[in-house]
Amino acid sequence: MRVLGLDLGSKRIGVAVSDRSGTIATPLTVLTRGRSRREDHERIAALVREEEAECVVVGLPHSLSGRDGPAARAARAEITALASVVGVPVETYDERFTTVTANRALAEGGVRGAARRSVVDKVAAAVILQSWLDARRAR
């Protein structure tokens, strides 16, 4: 199963994709937010078609306590709207610490400054997606 992973941010959306076997997540691209959420969702729907994804996994920003704070509630509202556009099932996955993990991995790989900022969102999306794939396989 090919899956698209998303890290929804206020300015950018990180996108990752799995291989066809649903085993390995790879960073794909970073979308800069457009004029409207609908426009962003249409661009994601185009990626779903282009990548032949059968599912979309979106990072849900729970608070450190695990509860839904304002960011998670806003993300849930956007996810509901996204689900009406993409044409495949949309699932959520806890994204706590994914950007921190992505930044650490990039720093350890020697990626610095502007170069890191330009890719961290798609790497965070890959971290979210890989965690979801691993959890799914464990079930």
Backbone torsions as a table, in degrees:
resi	resn	phi	psi	omega
1	MET	NA	126.7	177.3
2	ARG	-89.8	131.7	-174.1
3	VAL	-130.1	140.6	175.0
4	LEU	-101.2	134.1	177.5
5	GLY	-112.0	140.4	-177.7
6	LEU	-127.9	139.0	169.8
7	ASP	-116.4	99.8	-176.6
8	LEU	-79.5	120.5	175.5
9	GLY	-118.3	171.7	-179.0
10	SER	-75.0	-26.4	-179.2
11	LYS	-112.9	-29.0	-176.9
12	ARG	-138.0	156.7	175.1
13	ILE	-122.7	116.8	175.5
14	GLY	-81.3	137.9	-178.0
15	VAL	-127.8	134.8	175.6
16	ALA	-130.9	163.4	178.7
17	VAL	-140.1	148.4	176.5
18	SER	-92.3	163.8	171.1
19	ASP	-71.7	172.2	-175.6
20	ARG	-64.4	-25.4	179.8
21	SER	-82.9	-6.3	-178.9
22	GLY	70.3	34.0	-176.7
23	THR	-108.2	-42.9	-172.0
24	ILE	-122.6	130.7	176.7
25	ALA	-95.4	139.4	179.7
26	THR	-131.3	134.6	174.9
27	PRO	-58.5	138.4	-177.8
28	LEU	-112.2	-59.4	-176.2
29	THR	-162.2	171.0	172.7
30	VAL	-122.7	125.0	176.6
31	LEU	-99.0	129.1	173.5
32	THR	-81.2	133.8	-179.4
33	ARG	-55.1	139.1	179.2
34	GLY	-92.8	-159.3	-178.3
35	ARG	-71.9	-25.7	-177.7
36	SER	-145.5	157.7	176.1
37	ARG	-62.5	-38.5	-179.7
38	ARG	-58.4	-43.5	177.5
39	GLU	-61.1	-43.5	177.8
40	ASP	-60.8	-43.1	-178.1
41	HIS	-67.4	-35.5	176.7
42	GLU	-65.0	-39.0	178.0
43	ARG	-66.2	-37.9	177.0
44	ILE	-67.2	-41.4	178.1
45	ALA	-60.4	-37.8	177.6
46	ALA	-64.3	-39.7	176.9
47	LEU	-66.1	-38.1	177.4
48	VAL	-58.1	-46.0	179.6
49	ARG	-67.1	-46.2	-177.8
50	GLU	-61.0	-41.7	-178.1
51	GLU	-87.9	-3.4	-178.6
52	GLU	56.4	42.3	180.0
53	ALA	-75.0	143.1	179.0
54	GLU	-103.5	-5.1	-177.5
55	CYS	-161.1	152.8	174.5
56	VAL	-122.5	132.4	176.9
57	VAL	-114.0	125.1	-177.2
58	VAL	-115.6	131.6	177.0
59	GLY	-66.7	132.3	179.0
60	LEU	-109.2	118.1	-174.3
61	PRO	-82.3	77.1	175.2
62	HIS	-64.7	155.9	173.1
63	SER	-72.7	169.6	-178.9
64	LEU	-59.1	-27.9	178.5
65	SER	-76.0	-10.8	-178.7
66	GLY	95.1	-2.9	-179.8
67	ARG	-88.0	163.2	174.3
68	ASP	-81.0	117.7	172.8
69	GLY	-98.4	-166.8	-179.4
70	PRO	-59.0	-38.7	-179.4
71	ALA	-65.8	-41.3	179.5
72	ALA	-67.5	-39.8	178.7
73	ARG	-64.0	-41.5	178.0
74	ALA	-65.4	-39.8	178.9
75	ALA	-64.8	-41.3	178.8
76	ARG	-60.7	-40.7	178.6
77	ALA	-63.7	-42.9	179.0
78	GLU	-67.2	-38.6	179.8
79	ILE	-62.7	-39.0	176.9
80	THR	-61.2	-44.9	178.6
81	ALA	-65.8	-41.8	178.9
82	LEU	-60.9	-42.2	-178.0
83	ALA	-60.6	-28.1	-179.7
84	SER	-78.1	-8.0	-175.2
85	VAL	-111.8	-35.7	-168.9
86	VAL	-76.5	-23.1	175.8
87	GLY	79.1	9.2	175.5
88	VAL	-136.4	163.5	178.0
89	PRO	-60.3	144.3	177.4
90	VAL	-119.9	125.5	178.0
91	GLU	-118.8	159.9	176.5
92	THR	-111.8	157.9	176.0
93	TYR	-148.1	140.5	-178.5
94	ASP	-56.6	123.6	-177.9
95	GLU	-108.7	14.7	179.1
96	ARG	-55.1	132.5	175.3
97	PHE	72.2	4.5	-177.5
98	THR	-67.6	-39.4	178.9
99	THR	-68.4	-36.8	176.4
100	VAL	-62.9	-45.5	179.0
101	THR	-61.4	-44.5	179.6
102	ALA	-62.8	-44.9	179.3
103	ASN	-62.1	-41.8	178.6
104	ARG	-62.3	-46.2	-179.0
105	ALA	-61.9	-41.8	179.3
106	LEU	-67.1	-41.3	178.8
107	ALA	-63.1	-42.9	178.6
108	GLU	-65.2	-26.9	177.4
109	GLY	-84.6	2.2	177.2
110	GLY	85.1	10.7	179.1
111	VAL	-84.3	125.6	-174.2
112	ARG	-122.9	159.8	168.5
113	GLY	48.4	-126.7	-175.5
114	ALA	-61.2	-35.3	179.4
115	ALA	-63.1	-39.4	179.6
116	ARG	-69.2	-44.0	-179.5
117	ARG	-60.9	-29.8	-177.3
118	SER	-77.6	-16.8	-177.3
119	VAL	-120.3	-10.8	-172.9
120	VAL	-59.5	-34.4	-177.3
121	ASP	-68.0	-39.4	178.9
122	LYS	-75.1	-29.3	174.9
123	VAL	-69.6	-39.8	176.3
124	ALA	-62.3	-39.5	177.0
125	ALA	-62.1	-39.0	178.4
126	ALA	-66.9	-37.0	177.6
127	VAL	-64.1	-44.7	178.0
128	ILE	-59.9	-50.9	-176.8
129	LEU	-64.0	-42.9	179.8
130	GLN	-62.8	-40.2	177.8
131	SER	-62.6	-42.0	178.3
132	TRP	-64.0	-44.3	179.4
133	LEU	-61.4	-44.3	179.6
134	ASP	-63.4	-43.7	180.0
135	ALA	-65.1	-39.3	179.6
136	ARG	-64.4	-41.9	180.0
137	ARG	-66.6	-34.1	-179.2
138	ALA	-70.1	-24.4	-178.4
139	ARG	-72.1	NA	NA
